[in-house]
Structure formats: structure tokens, C-alpha cells
Amino acid sequence: MDPELLLNVADYARAARAKLPKDVFDYYEGGALDEITLGENSAGWEKLKLYYRVLGGVGPRDMSTTVLGQRISMPIIVAPTAFHKLACEQGEIAMARAAKAAGTLFILSSLSNIAMESVFAAGGSPRWFQLYIYKDRPITLELVKRAEAAGAEGIVLTVDAPGLGTRHRDTRNNFRLSDGLSVENLAPVGKGDFPEVKGSGLAAYVRTNFKEDLGFDDLDWLCGSTRLPVVVKGVCRGDDARRAVEHGAKAVIVSNHGGRQLDTAPATCDALPYVIDATGDLCEIYVDGGIRRGSDVLKAIALGARAVLVGRAVLWGLCVAGEQGAFQVLEILRCELDEAMLLCGCTKLTDIDESLLQPCAVNRESLKR
């Protein structure tokens, strides 16, 4: 497809589908079971309507913000996603460079095809490392210490995957990594390869290695084991969010793992207000899941999120045109957010609030007086 005709995230998704092998596209795109939550994540943002303001004298928009004190150019973060070498030869290095060029936060997945040291050296700041808790705690601790030494500035603990949600696409495709690829961060400790099984090799890997009885004591342990701030990813309940903060988390990501874990979990736009209400000003709240337009970003901020994470959207860019493709997707979302802010009467992010999602009722009796 002509790059000039790739105008939005959906265009990049179609181009990626045409380019990728079926098993790879299905791995990136697919969700759990009937993929209900997968679909509702995007539909949830679409159903929210914007009651825009007019005649606000809007000047040039300022989209910059901070995440845990680190400045980024826009409230759009690159989410941690696995196995980027299935998308392009440069893999996670290309994605890290795209985030750097866009001036935003890059979060590296534990399950990357390139070791964290090489990725962080090629990328910019801010950069965080996403972590799963392995059954072997010393292995987990080694990952944390390597991330610290490699220049990570935060640890993102994923808590919604003590096991892998059943993904029928991966099972039917016998999903596994291509020859020559591995989970590079875990290769030095003998955990870099999938087990040889029929069906999803990733599912077998998770069953073999991830700690199933994950608890708040593991969060306590992690917070006590690193000098870096810990962000908890995968929360959909207000009470869990508040407990995470009480146990040391500095921020929470409202997420259902992109609809890839528990099917019929709520769309993240529906869960977000409950988490905001429960945590108040105790910590920063981010959200992911189904973000496909800049207007979705504005809606998330209106609901109380500080920033959003995008995963599949930038992966489609990476699949189509490597680093440049991922960068272009981020710039598309930036331009769309800028336009949405202009048309909603917002000059800066702090102008965006819940009133944009609600009609302003007028008291007709007061108008008569």
C-alpha cells in the first residue's frame, strides 16, 4: 500500500494483515476465547460522545505532560508488547527509536526478542521495563537488577497474567517463535525457548515459568528489591488499585491485557472511572486497551487518566515500515489528539475534563429571571 494512503491506525492494521504471515498477525491481533473484551475495548471509546466547547479562543495546543516526574511530549506511551522481531528485523530497537523520535515513554516487554541492554542503549529516556514474576524468584530479581543496570527508569509489573488466557487463534496456528528467535532476556538463565508442544508454545511457556499464585506479597517483595518506582499494570477494580498503592505502587495502569486474558472483563473505559474514584490523588493512573484515535486519548484524559498506552496500533506501524512506521502511527495519534483538543476548545491537557463527556443542562427557570 502507498505510504501516503496510510492515514490512520486502521489503514496500518489492514496493511499489516496483508504483509504478515497468518500466525503472526493472529498472535498480535487476537484475544481470549470469544474476543468479546477485545472488541469492546475499542467500542467503549467509540460510544463515549464529546460535548465540545466553542468560542473558546483556543491557541496552539500544548500536549506535553509528565509520567512519574519525567517529561514526555504527549500523553501517548508505547505499551510493552512481546516479540517485535516477528514484525521487523530490527525488532524492539526499532520501536525504542520510534518512541525516542516521538519524545515519549517506551516500555520494554520482558518477552522481547532483543536483550534489554541493547534496546535501552539504542532508545531514549524515559524508558521503563515490564516484568512478569517467574516461579524462580532469583530469576525475577536478576531481571530487575539487569534492568536497573541497563538504564531502566521504572518497573512495570504485569499482574493480570498469572496464567495465559486461552487464545484460540494461537492454538489453531500452533503459535511459536520463528527459527532463530527467542526470549532473549531470559536466554542466559535457560528460559529463552518455548517448550515443544502442540498448540500454543507461548501458553506452554507461561504455564511452565510464570508464578501462578501471584499475591500482594510479591508486590511488597518487588518494591523492596528495587530502587526504581514500581507501576502495577492490569488492574480493573478500584479496591485492587488502592491496595496496590498501599503496597508501594507509584502508578497503576488500568488494563485487561488488550482483551487477551479474561474474556468478558470490562472494557477499560468502563473500569477507569472506578479506579480513579478509589485512588483519588494517591497515584498516577494510566489506561490502555482499544485506543485507536486521538479522540480516544482525549476521552481517557477526560475520565481522569494521566496518559494512555498504545500497543497494537504501534505494532501495525512496526510491521508495515519498521521504525518509521511505528513513528508515523505515533504522529498520527498526536495530530488527531491536537485536532480533537482544538475542536473541543482545549489549549492544554488540564483543560480536558469530564464535562466534555456530559451535556450541560440548563435550568430554564433561571433563564427567565
HELIX and SHEET records of a PDB file:
HELIX    1   1 PRO A    3  LEU A    5  5                                   3    
HELIX    2   2 VAL A    9  LYS A   19  1                                  11    
HELIX    3   3 LYS A   22  GLU A   29  1                                   8    
HELIX    4   4 ILE A   36  LYS A   47  1                                  12    
HELIX    5   5 HIS A   84  LEU A   86  5                                   3    
HELIX    6   6 GLY A   91  ALA A  102  1                                  12    
HELIX    7   7 MET A  116  ALA A  122  1                                   7    
HELIX    8   8 ARG A  137  ALA A  150  1                                  14    
HELIX    9   9 HIS A  168  ASN A  173  1                                   6    
HELIX   10  10 GLU A  184  VAL A  189  5                                   6    
HELIX   11  11 GLY A  201  ASN A  209  1                                   9    
HELIX   12  12 PHE A  216  CYS A  223  1                                   8    
HELIX   13  13 GLY A  238  GLU A  246  1                                   9    
HELIX   14  14 HIS A  257  GLY A  259  5                                   3    
HELIX   15  15 THR A  268  THR A  279  1                                  12    
HELIX   16  16 GLY A  294  LEU A  303  1                                  10    
HELIX   17  17 ARG A  312  CYS A  344  1                                  33    
HELIX   18  18 LEU A  349  ASP A  351  5                                   3    
HELIX   19  19 GLU A  354  LEU A  357  5                                   4    
HELIX   20  20 ARG A  364  LYS A  368  1                                   5    
SHEET    1   A 2 THR A  65  VAL A  67  0                                        
SHEET    2   A 2 GLN A  70  ILE A  72 -1                                        
SHEET    1   B 8 ILE A  76  VAL A  78  0                                        
SHEET    2   B 8 ALA A 307  VAL A 310  1                                        
SHEET    3   B 8 GLU A 284  ASP A 288  1                                        
SHEET    4   B 8 ALA A 251  VAL A 254  1                                        
SHEET    5   B 8 VAL A 230  VAL A 235  1                                        
SHEET    6   B 8 ILE A 155  THR A 158  1                                        
SHEET    7   B 8 ARG A 127  LEU A 131  1                                        
SHEET    8   B 8 PHE A 106  LEU A 108  1                                        
END                                                                             
